[in-house]
Amino acid sequence: MAIHKILRRSLSAEKRSTEVPKGHLAVYIGESEKKRFVIPLSYLNHPSFQELLCQAEEEFGFHHPMGGLTIPCSEDLFVDLTSRLSRA
C-alpha cells in the first residue's frame, strides 16, 4: 500500500535523528511555512490521520522536501486533530 511506502521512507530518515523518541515520528505541518511536530506512532492508525496521509501522498507523492513526512494542512487543523487523538 502507498501509505506504507511513505511511512517506511520517513521512518528510515527519522532513524538518523536523535530528537525523536522511540515510538514517535516527526512530521512537518503547514501550507506554506512548515512546522515540525513529534507524534506517537499510534496516531497513524486513526482514520482521521490516515486522511491527512492520503492528502500528503496526493500532494507530494513519495518526495518530501523537508526530509520527513510533510502533511499539507493548516497548523490549527493538525493541533485540533492531535488534541482529540491524545484524549481518545
HUVENJO-V620290 format. One record per residue. OMEGA is omega in radians with two decimals (NA if undefined). Layout:
# HUVENJO-V620290
OMEGA  OMEGA
This chain:
# HUVENJO-V620290
-3.04  -3.13  3.13  3.10  3.11  -3.08  -3.13  -3.14  -3.14  -3.14  3.14  3.08  -3.10  3.14  3.13  -3.10  3.10  -3.09  -3.10  -3.14  3.10  3.14  -3.13  -3.13  3.05  3.06  3.11  -3.01  3.05  -3.12  3.07  3.07  -3.07  3.08  -3.08  3.06  3.04  -3.05  3.05  3.11  -3.12  3.12  -3.07  -3.13  -3.07  -3.10  3.13  3.13  3.11  3.05  3.10  3.12  3.10  3.07  3.13  3.12  -3.14  -3.07  -3.01  -3.03  3.13  3.10  3.13  -3.00  -3.12  -3.13  3.08  -3.14  3.14  -3.11  -3.07  3.06  3.14  3.11  3.13  3.11  -3.12  3.13  3.10  3.14  -3.10  3.06  3.10  -3.13  -3.12  3.12  -3.08  NA
